[in-house]
Amino acid sequence: MRFFGSAWIAAGVFVLQVGVVSAQSTLDALQQDLDEAKQHHEEVTAETLSNFFSQLDPAMASPDAAIALYQQAGGALPDPSPVVKANGDEDETATEKEQRLAFDQANVTRLATALQLQCGLMHYAALFVVKPKQAGLHDDWVAWLKTAAQTYPKINAPTSDRNPPPDKKKNDKTDDGTPVAETRPPPFNPVDEENKALTDTLISKFLAFGAWGDKEQGGWSVHGLPGLYRANVLEPLRTKPTEATLAAWDTYIAMANADEPDNDKWNEVVYPPLQFDRACDDYLVTPSTEKLEVLVDLIKARPTNPHADDWIARVSALMGDYRASHGRAPATATQTPAATTNAAPSNPNVTVTTVQQGDMTIVTTHTNSAPTNPSP
C-alpha cells in the first residue's frame, strides 16, 4: 500500500510540474507577444513622428511652405476680390488692376503667416505631448515664442496697412439717384485658422497626428499665442523686473493691440490695465519719484476705471517702500491719488512733474501716448 501511495504522490508531482511548465510557457509566449506589439507600436509611432516633423518643420520656417502644406491638406486660398471699375463700364485701369492684385496678395500673405505660426505652435505642442522630457525643450519653446510674438501682429494688421484698391466713391449715384453699393469685400481675416484648436486643424489631420489625447496642448491655437507668450515669457521676467521685462511688455501690448479692432475699447478698457502694470514694473526697475508721478497721473486720467481702487492701493504701497528705502517722502507724497482724482489733466497722455531741489523748482513735461489701433 505504501508503494502505491508513493507512486500516486510521484505521479501527482509530475503532473504538477508539467502544469507549471505549461503555464510558464504560456506566460512567456504572452510576454513575447506583448514585447512584439510594443516594438511594433514604437516603430509605427517613430515613423509617424518622423513623417509629421519632416513635413511640419519646413512649414514652420517658411510662410510659402506653410501655405503649400495647407493646400496639400485640402485648404483653400482666399477668394480673389472682384474687379471694381471706378469709371463705370470702362476697362479696369492698370493702376486699379495692380492695386487689386496687391490687395489679394496681402490676403494670401496674412493667411500664410497665420499658417506658419500654426505649424510652429503644432511642432512644440507635439513635442510636449510625446517628448516632454527632451533636453532643452523649454528653452527652445521660449525662444520660438519670442520670435512668434514679433510676427503675430501681422496677421491682424489694420486695413490701412494693406493698400487695398480704391472703392467706388461713396457719393457716387446710379442713374435713378440711389447710392452706388459697395462692391469691395472686406479684407480677408484668417480668423478661422487662428481660432482652430491644433487637434482640429487641417494640417494636423492631414499628417495623421493622433497623439493629442486629452493633453492641453491639443487645445492650443494661434489666437492663444498672446496668452502663451505672457505665461512663458513675460510673467517669469516680472519676478524681478529689468529692461528685458519692459521690452517683453511692449511686445505683449503690441499683440493685444492687434487683437482689438475697436479703437475706443482698446484705449478705454484693454490698454489702461496693461499700461499701469508696465509702469509699475518700470518703477521697480529703477525706483524714482518721477515714475511714481507717472503712476499717479495714470490714475488721475481714469479715476472711474474699475481698477482704480486697486491701482491706488498699489501706488500707495510703492510710495511706502520708497519712503522706507530713501528715508524721506517722495516728491509726490503731498498729492496722493485719492486726493487728486478730481483734478484730471486736460490731456491724460501728458504728465507734468514738479520736483523741488533746494530753492529750485524743476518742472518736466512728459508725453505718454497710448498705442493706437487705426479704425478698420
VEXTOR-39287 format. One record per residue (C-alpha): residue number from 1; residue in three letters; chain; x negated, y, z. Coordinates in Angstrom, 2 decimals. Each point is the difference from the previous one (the first is absolute). Example, Ala and Ser with C-alpha at 12.3 -4.5 7.8 and 13.67 -1.06 7.14 Angstrom:
! VEXTOR-39287
R;i;aa;ch;px;py;pz
R;1;ALA;A;-12.30;-4.50;7.80
R;2;SER;A;-1.37;3.44;-0.66
***
This chain:
! VEXTOR-39287
R;i;aa;ch;px;py;pz
R;1;MET;A;0.00;0.00;0.00
R;2;ARG;A;-2.88;2.27;0.77
R;3;PHE;A;-1.40;-0.72;-3.46
R;4;PHE;A;3.21;0.98;-1.70
R;5;GLY;A;0.32;3.09;2.19
R;6;SER;A;-3.50;1.13;-0.91
R;7;ALA;A;0.74;-0.64;-3.67
R;8;TRP;A;3.09;2.18;0.11
R;9;ILE;A;-1.93;2.77;1.72
R;10;ALA;A;-2.77;-0.19;-2.61
R;11;ALA;A;2.56;0.08;-2.78
R;12;GLY;A;1.69;3.03;1.55
R;13;VAL;A;-3.30;1.84;0.28
R;14;PHE;A;-0.76;-0.78;-3.63
R;15;VAL;A;3.38;1.28;-1.16
R;16;LEU;A;-0.47;3.14;2.10
R;17;GLN;A;-3.43;0.62;-1.50
R;18;VAL;A;1.37;-0.48;-3.50
R;19;GLY;A;2.79;2.50;0.78
R;20;VAL;A;-2.47;2.55;1.34
R;21;VAL;A;-2.23;-0.37;-3.06
R;22;SER;A;3.02;0.34;-2.28
R;23;ALA;A;1.23;3.13;1.80
R;24;GLN;A;-3.48;1.51;-0.09
R;25;SER;A;-0.23;-0.65;-3.71
R;26;THR;A;3.33;1.72;-0.52
R;27;LEU;A;-1.12;3.03;2.02
R;28;ASP;A;-3.25;0.17;-1.95
R;29;ALA;A;1.96;-0.07;-3.23
R;30;LEU;A;2.31;2.75;1.22
R;31;GLN;A;-2.97;2.14;1.08
R;32;GLN;A;-1.63;-0.55;-3.39
R;33;ASP;A;3.21;1.03;-1.76
R;34;LEU;A;0.21;3.09;2.20
R;35;ASP;A;-3.62;0.94;-0.68
R;36;GLU;A;0.53;-0.41;-3.72
R;37;ALA;A;3.18;2.11;0.12
R;38;LYS;A;-1.82;2.74;1.95
R;39;GLN;A;-2.91;-0.06;-2.43
R;40;HIS;A;2.38;0.21;-2.95
R;41;HIS;A;1.83;2.91;1.64
R;42;GLU;A;-3.27;1.81;0.64
R;43;GLU;A;-1.12;-0.54;-3.58
R;44;VAL;A;3.31;1.27;-1.38
R;45;THR;A;-0.05;2.95;2.39
R;46;ALA;A;-3.58;0.86;-0.93
R;47;GLU;A;0.86;-0.21;-3.70
R;48;THR;A;3.10;2.17;0.50
R;49;LEU;A;-1.94;2.59;2.00
R;50;SER;A;-2.80;0.04;-2.55
R;51;ASN;A;2.50;0.64;-2.80
R;52;PHE;A;1.83;2.57;2.15
R;53;PHE;A;-3.05;2.10;0.82
R;54;SER;A;-1.64;-0.39;-3.42
R;55;GLN;A;3.02;1.71;-1.61
R;56;LEU;A;0.83;2.38;2.85
R;57;ASP;A;-3.46;1.45;0.63
R;58;PRO;A;-0.48;1.59;-3.44
R;59;ALA;A;3.49;1.52;0.34
R;60;MET;A;-0.84;1.59;3.35
R;61;ALA;A;-3.07;1.57;-1.59
R;62;SER;A;1.63;1.45;-3.11
R;63;PRO;A;3.43;1.53;-0.68
R;64;ASP;A;-0.14;-1.28;-3.59
R;65;ALA;A;-0.64;-3.56;1.20
R;66;ALA;A;2.78;0.40;2.59
R;67;ILE;A;2.60;1.01;-2.54
R;68;ALA;A;-1.15;-2.76;-2.38
R;69;LEU;A;0.51;-2.60;2.74
R;70;TYR;A;3.37;1.54;0.81
R;71;GLN;A;1.12;-0.32;-3.62
R;72;GLN;A;-1.32;-3.56;-0.11
R;73;ALA;A;2.19;-0.72;3.02
R;74;GLY;A;3.03;1.31;-1.88
R;75;GLY;A;0.01;3.62;1.14
R;76;ALA;A;1.25;2.74;-2.31
R;77;LEU;A;-1.52;3.40;-0.67
R;78;PRO;A;2.02;3.20;0.54
R;79;ASP;A;2.37;0.85;-2.82
R;80;PRO;A;-1.40;2.63;-2.37
R;81;SER;A;1.65;3.39;0.29
R;82;PRO;A;2.29;1.03;-2.88
R;83;VAL;A;-0.97;2.57;-2.57
R;84;VAL;A;1.12;3.47;1.06
R;85;LYS;A;0.01;2.56;-2.79
R;86;ALA;A;0.23;3.56;1.20
R;87;ASN;A;0.86;1.17;-3.51
R;88;GLY;A;3.18;-1.97;-0.51
R;89;ASP;A;-0.08;-2.30;-3.02
R;90;GLU;A;-3.52;0.93;-1.04
R;91;ASP;A;-2.75;-2.58;0.31
R;92;GLU;A;-1.83;-0.36;3.29
R;93;THR;A;-3.00;2.29;-0.04
R;94;ALA;A;-3.53;-1.29;0.43
R;95;THR;A;-0.18;1.70;3.39
R;96;GLU;A;3.29;-1.53;1.15
R;97;LYS;A;-1.16;-3.46;-1.08
R;98;GLU;A;-3.35;0.40;1.70
R;99;GLN;A;1.63;1.08;3.25
R;100;ARG;A;2.61;-2.78;-0.16
R;101;LEU;A;-2.68;-2.64;-0.47
R;102;ALA;A;-2.04;1.51;2.82
R;103;PHE;A;3.07;-0.14;2.23
R;104;ASP;A;0.55;-3.68;-0.82
R;105;GLN;A;-3.67;-0.80;0.57
R;106;ALA;A;0.16;1.71;3.40
R;107;ASN;A;2.90;-2.28;0.94
R;108;VAL;A;-1.97;-3.10;-1.01
R;109;THR;A;-3.01;1.29;1.95
R;110;ARG;A;2.08;0.42;3.14
R;111;LEU;A;1.30;-3.56;-0.30
R;112;ALA;A;-3.50;-1.33;-0.65
R;113;THR;A;-1.31;1.80;3.08
R;114;ALA;A;2.77;-1.42;2.18
R;115;LEU;A;-0.70;-3.50;-1.34
R;116;GLN;A;-3.74;0.34;0.61
R;117;LEU;A;0.72;0.88;3.64
R;118;GLN;A;2.46;-2.88;0.18
R;119;CYS;A;-2.65;-2.46;-1.20
R;120;GLY;A;-2.57;1.31;2.46
R;121;LEU;A;2.48;-0.24;2.84
R;122;MET;A;0.92;-3.52;-1.08
R;123;HIS;A;-3.68;-1.02;-0.06
R;124;TYR;A;-0.58;0.93;3.63
R;125;ALA;A;3.41;-1.18;1.17
R;126;ALA;A;-0.70;-3.44;-1.50
R;127;LEU;A;-3.40;-0.15;1.68
R;128;PHE;A;1.54;0.84;3.37
R;129;VAL;A;2.47;-2.85;-0.55
R;130;VAL;A;-2.38;-2.75;-1.17
R;131;LYS;A;-3.42;1.13;1.33
R;132;PRO;A;0.67;2.28;2.98
R;133;LYS;A;-3.36;-0.82;1.63
R;134;GLN;A;-2.10;0.75;-3.07
R;135;ALA;A;-3.07;2.00;1.02
R;136;GLY;A;0.23;3.71;-0.80
R;137;LEU;A;3.64;-0.18;-1.07
R;138;HIS;A;1.21;2.80;2.28
R;139;ASP;A;-2.81;2.35;-1.01
R;140;ASP;A;0.67;-0.66;-3.69
R;141;TRP;A;3.72;0.58;0.59
R;142;VAL;A;-0.62;3.36;1.68
R;143;ALA;A;-2.38;1.06;-2.79
R;144;TRP;A;2.63;-0.87;-2.62
R;145;LEU;A;2.69;1.90;1.89
R;146;LYS;A;-2.17;3.12;-0.02
R;147;THR;A;-0.35;-0.24;-3.76
R;148;ALA;A;3.67;-0.86;-0.58
R;149;ALA;A;1.07;2.99;2.11
R;150;GLN;A;-1.69;2.36;-2.46
R;151;THR;A;1.88;-1.61;-2.91
R;152;TYR;A;3.41;-0.32;1.62
R;153;PRO;A;1.22;3.62;-0.51
R;154;LYS;A;-0.44;-0.40;-3.78
R;155;ILE;A;2.95;-2.38;-0.31
R;156;ASN;A;2.37;2.59;1.44
R;157;ALA;A;-1.51;3.09;-1.58
R;158;PRO;A;2.43;2.92;-0.45
R;159;THR;A;1.57;0.37;-3.42
R;160;SER;A;-1.85;3.26;-0.58
R;161;ASP;A;-3.29;-1.89;0.06
R;162;ARG;A;0.89;-2.15;-3.01
R;163;ASN;A;0.45;2.45;-2.86
R;164;PRO;A;3.38;-1.23;-1.31
R;165;PRO;A;1.22;1.09;-3.44
R;166;PRO;A;2.26;3.05;-0.05
R;167;ASP;A;3.71;-0.60;0.54
R;168;LYS;A;2.61;1.89;-1.90
R;169;LYS;A;0.51;3.38;1.57
R;170;LYS;A;2.65;-0.07;2.67
R;171;ASN;A;1.76;2.99;-1.52
R;172;ASP;A;0.31;-1.62;-3.42
R;173;LYS;A;3.60;-0.35;-1.19
R;174;THR;A;1.74;-2.37;-2.36
R;175;ASP;A;2.22;1.30;-2.82
R;176;ASP;A;3.04;0.05;2.29
R;177;GLY;A;-1.87;2.01;2.64
R;178;THR;A;-0.59;-2.80;2.55
R;179;PRO;A;-3.49;-0.42;1.50
R;180;VAL;A;-2.32;-2.49;-1.63
R;181;ALA;A;-0.30;-3.13;2.14
R;182;GLU;A;-3.43;-0.88;1.34
R;183;THR;A;-1.42;-2.81;-2.11
R;184;ARG;A;-3.36;-0.49;1.69
R;185;PRO;A;0.10;-2.94;2.46
R;186;PRO;A;-1.48;0.50;3.44
R;187;PRO;A;-3.67;-0.98;0.37
R;188;PHE;A;-0.57;-3.69;0.55
R;189;ASN;A;-0.25;-0.90;3.67
R;190;PRO;A;-1.63;-3.38;0.75
R;191;VAL;A;2.01;-0.21;3.21
R;192;ASP;A;1.14;-3.57;-0.69
R;193;GLU;A;-3.56;-1.27;-0.08
R;194;GLU;A;-0.95;2.18;2.97
R;195;ASN;A;2.77;-1.39;2.17
R;196;LYS;A;-0.29;-3.68;-0.91
R;197;ALA;A;-1.33;-2.27;2.73
R;198;LEU;A;-3.04;-1.90;-1.22
R;199;THR;A;1.94;-3.26;0.15
R;200;ASP;A;2.46;1.43;-2.55
R;201;THR;A;-2.36;1.55;-2.53
R;202;LEU;A;-0.08;-1.34;-3.52
R;203;ILE;A;-3.76;-0.48;0.23
R;204;SER;A;0.16;-2.04;3.22
R;205;LYS;A;2.64;-2.28;-1.51
R;206;PHE;A;-1.85;-0.26;-3.30
R;207;LEU;A;-3.23;-1.04;1.71
R;208;ALA;A;1.97;-2.54;2.07
R;209;PHE;A;-1.35;1.13;3.34
R;210;GLY;A;2.25;-1.81;2.45
R;211;ALA;A;-1.98;0.30;3.22
R;212;TRP;A;1.77;3.07;1.35
R;213;GLY;A;2.26;-1.96;2.33
R;214;ASP;A;1.25;2.23;2.80
R;215;LYS;A;-3.21;2.04;0.19
R;216;GLU;A;0.52;3.74;0.35
R;217;GLN;A;-2.38;0.64;-2.90
R;218;GLY;A;2.58;-1.42;-2.39
R;219;GLY;A;2.24;2.93;0.90
R;220;TRP;A;-2.61;2.64;-0.78
R;221;SER;A;0.77;2.38;-2.87
R;222;VAL;A;-1.73;2.84;-1.82
R;223;HIS;A;2.47;2.43;1.58
R;224;GLY;A;-1.24;-1.19;3.40
R;225;LEU;A;-3.62;0.97;-0.71
R;226;PRO;A;0.16;3.27;1.99
R;227;GLY;A;1.06;-1.96;3.09
R;228;LEU;A;-2.76;-2.57;-0.52
R;229;TYR;A;-2.54;2.80;-0.47
R;230;ARG;A;1.11;1.72;3.19
R;231;ALA;A;-0.08;-3.21;2.06
R;232;ASN;A;-3.34;-1.30;-1.29
R;233;VAL;A;-1.96;3.17;-0.79
R;234;LEU;A;1.43;3.12;1.63
R;235;GLU;A;1.10;-1.25;3.42
R;236;PRO;A;-3.30;-1.75;0.83
R;237;LEU;A;-1.80;3.26;-0.84
R;238;ARG;A;2.30;1.90;2.39
R;239;THR;A;-1.27;-1.87;3.06
R;240;LYS;A;-2.94;2.42;0.03
R;241;PRO;A;0.65;2.72;-2.60
R;242;THR;A;-2.81;1.17;-2.27
R;243;GLU;A;-0.18;1.78;-3.33
R;244;ALA;A;0.73;-3.38;-1.61
R;245;THR;A;3.32;-0.04;1.87
R;246;LEU;A;0.97;3.35;-1.49
R;247;ALA;A;-0.90;-1.22;-3.49
R;248;ALA;A;2.15;-3.09;0.56
R;249;TRP;A;2.85;2.27;1.14
R;250;ASP;A;-0.26;2.00;-3.23
R;251;THR;A;0.14;-3.19;-2.04
R;252;TYR;A;3.01;-1.33;1.89
R;253;ILE;A;1.84;3.32;-0.25
R;254;ALA;A;-0.56;0.02;-3.78
R;255;MET;A;1.52;-3.49;-0.22
R;256;ALA;A;2.99;1.05;2.08
R;257;ASN;A;0.42;3.16;-2.08
R;258;ALA;A;0.08;-2.03;-3.21
R;259;ASP;A;2.81;-2.13;1.44
R;260;GLU;A;2.27;2.94;0.86
R;261;PRO;A;1.48;1.72;-3.10
R;262;ASP;A;2.16;2.38;2.04
R;263;ASN;A;-2.13;3.06;0.63
R;264;ASP;A;2.23;1.37;2.76
R;265;LYS;A;0.08;-3.32;1.84
R;266;TRP;A;-3.77;-0.25;-0.29
R;267;ASN;A;-0.64;3.47;1.41
R;268;GLU;A;2.61;-0.14;2.77
R;269;VAL;A;0.17;-3.66;1.05
R;270;VAL;A;-2.83;-2.21;-1.25
R;271;TYR;A;-3.05;2.24;0.02
R;272;PRO;A;0.19;1.87;3.36
R;273;PRO;A;-0.57;-3.08;2.25
R;274;LEU;A;-2.91;-1.08;-2.19
R;275;GLN;A;-1.42;3.51;0.02
R;276;PHE;A;0.24;0.18;3.79
R;277;ASP;A;-1.59;-3.43;0.59
R;278;ARG;A;-2.86;0.90;-2.33
R;279;ALA;A;-0.50;3.32;1.81
R;280;CYS;A;-0.16;-1.84;3.34
R;281;ASP;A;-2.69;-2.32;-1.35
R;282;ASP;A;-1.81;3.02;-1.45
R;283;TYR;A;-0.06;1.56;3.47
R;284;LEU;A;-1.40;-3.23;1.49
R;285;VAL;A;-2.83;-0.03;-2.55
R;286;THR;A;-1.27;3.41;1.21
R;287;PRO;A;2.16;1.51;2.76
R;288;SER;A;0.40;3.78;-0.18
R;289;THR;A;2.48;2.70;0.91
R;290;GLU;A;0.42;0.73;-3.68
R;291;LYS;A;1.30;-3.49;-0.64
R;292;LEU;A;2.31;0.21;3.01
R;293;GLU;A;1.35;3.21;-1.51
R;294;VAL;A;0.70;-1.83;-3.24
R;295;LEU;A;2.03;-2.60;1.90
R;296;VAL;A;1.95;2.69;1.85
R;297;ASP;A;0.81;1.76;-3.27
R;298;LEU;A;1.22;-3.24;-1.54
R;299;ILE;A;2.52;-0.30;2.81
R;300;LYS;A;0.97;3.66;-0.22
R;301;ALA;A;0.68;-0.44;-3.71
R;302;ARG;A;2.52;-2.82;0.68
R;303;PRO;A;1.43;0.46;3.50
R;304;THR;A;3.14;-2.02;-0.81
R;305;ASN;A;-1.83;-3.01;-1.42
R;306;PRO;A;1.10;-3.26;1.68
R;307;HIS;A;-3.63;-0.61;0.95
R;308;ALA;A;-0.51;3.44;1.58
R;309;ASP;A;0.28;-1.17;3.63
R;310;ASP;A;-2.53;-2.75;-0.57
R;311;TRP;A;-2.31;2.44;-1.79
R;312;ILE;A;0.18;2.47;2.90
R;313;ALA;A;-0.86;-2.73;2.51
R;314;ARG;A;-2.95;-1.18;-2.08
R;315;VAL;A;-1.43;3.48;-0.47
R;316;SER;A;0.42;0.72;3.72
R;317;ALA;A;-1.98;-3.16;0.76
R;318;LEU;A;-2.75;1.05;-2.42
R;319;MET;A;-0.16;3.41;1.64
R;320;GLY;A;-0.37;-1.65;3.40
R;321;ASP;A;-2.85;-2.13;-1.31
R;322;TYR;A;-1.62;3.08;-1.48
R;323;ARG;A;0.17;1.85;3.33
R;324;ALA;A;-1.45;-2.99;1.82
R;325;SER;A;-2.93;-0.37;-2.40
R;326;HIS;A;-0.78;3.74;-0.36
R;327;GLY;A;0.79;1.20;3.49
R;328;ARG;A;2.33;2.75;-1.18
R;329;ALA;A;3.29;0.49;-1.79
R;330;PRO;A;-0.07;0.12;-3.81
R;331;ALA;A;0.74;3.26;-1.78
R;332;THR;A;3.52;-1.24;-0.83
R;333;ALA;A;0.91;-0.80;3.60
R;334;THR;A;1.85;3.29;0.46
R;335;GLN;A;2.35;-0.98;-2.82
R;336;THR;A;1.41;-3.44;0.66
R;337;PRO;A;2.10;-1.66;-2.71
R;338;ALA;A;3.14;0.13;2.15
R;339;ALA;A;-0.31;3.77;0.54
R;340;THR;A;-0.59;0.88;-3.64
R;341;THR;A;2.36;-2.28;-1.94
R;342;ASN;A;2.30;2.95;-0.78
R;343;ALA;A;-2.83;2.00;-1.52
R;344;ALA;A;-0.43;-1.93;-3.22
R;345;PRO;A;-2.25;1.78;-2.52
R;346;SER;A;1.50;1.24;-3.25
R;347;ASN;A;-2.23;-2.43;-1.89
R;348;PRO;A;-0.38;-3.36;1.81
R;349;ASN;A;-3.05;-0.85;-2.11
R;350;VAL;A;-1.95;3.00;1.30
R;351;THR;A;-1.72;-0.22;3.38
R;352;VAL;A;-1.37;3.06;1.80
R;353;THR;A;-2.57;-0.80;2.69
R;354;THR;A;-1.04;2.56;2.63
R;355;VAL;A;-3.06;-0.72;2.16
R;356;GLN;A;-1.42;2.38;2.60
R;357;GLN;A;-3.79;-0.03;0.32
R;358;GLY;A;-1.05;2.55;2.62
R;359;ASP;A;1.20;3.40;-1.13
R;360;MET;A;0.50;-1.17;-3.57
R;361;THR;A;3.21;-1.46;-1.43
R;362;ILE;A;-0.42;-2.32;-3.00
R;363;VAL;A;3.07;-0.45;-2.20
R;364;THR;A;-0.11;-2.79;-2.61
R;365;THR;A;2.66;-0.85;-2.58
R;366;HIS;A;0.26;-3.60;-1.27
R;367;THR;A;2.11;-1.35;-2.85
R;368;ASN;A;1.34;-3.51;0.54
R;369;SER;A;2.00;-0.73;-3.13
R;370;ALA;A;1.87;-3.28;-0.04
R;371;PRO;A;-0.39;-2.32;-2.99
R;372;THR;A;2.79;0.63;-2.48
R;373;ASN;A;1.75;-2.53;-2.13
R;374;PRO;A;1.23;1.68;-3.18
R;375;SER;A;3.64;-0.56;-0.72
R;376;PRO;A;0.47;-2.71;-2.60
***
